[in-house]
Amino acid sequence: MTAITIHGIPNCDTMKKARTWLEGQGIAHDFHDYKKAGISAEKLGAWADAVGWEVLLNKAGTTFRKLPDSDKAGIDRAKAIALMVEQPSLIKRPVLEYPGGVLVGFKPEDWAAALG
């Protein structure tokens, strides 16, 4: 197992760009498809501790907009994590785990700084 894992779904354009960037940099990594393989509340909790649950929850996506108002109301850390476990499409993509941290979203300059 490599020390770097990129989490997301394979058909997302941002994921494709991120994986292409990693390959272009010669950075070995594992890929975790959380839509197929799922994601644990413990893993999401660790990410939330690292970056904040607000960063992890993709409020701009279609999946969030389609949620019932009752699910959107009063979202806190516990509710956000429960929703993301239930519907992994709510997790902002990609999530990159590397020795020393977690990055959410793909910004080549941030990734280069973290992995350089």
Secondary structure as UniProt FT lines:
FT   STRAND          5..8
FT   TURN            10..11
FT   HELIX           13..24
FT   TURN            25..26
FT   STRAND          30..33
FT   TURN            34..36
FT   HELIX           41..51
FT   HELIX           53..56
FT   TURN            59..60
FT   HELIX           62..65
FT   HELIX           69..72
FT   TURN            73..74
FT   HELIX           77..86
FT   HELIX           88..90
FT   STRAND          95..98
FT   TURN            99..100
FT   STRAND          101..104
FT   HELIX           108..115
//
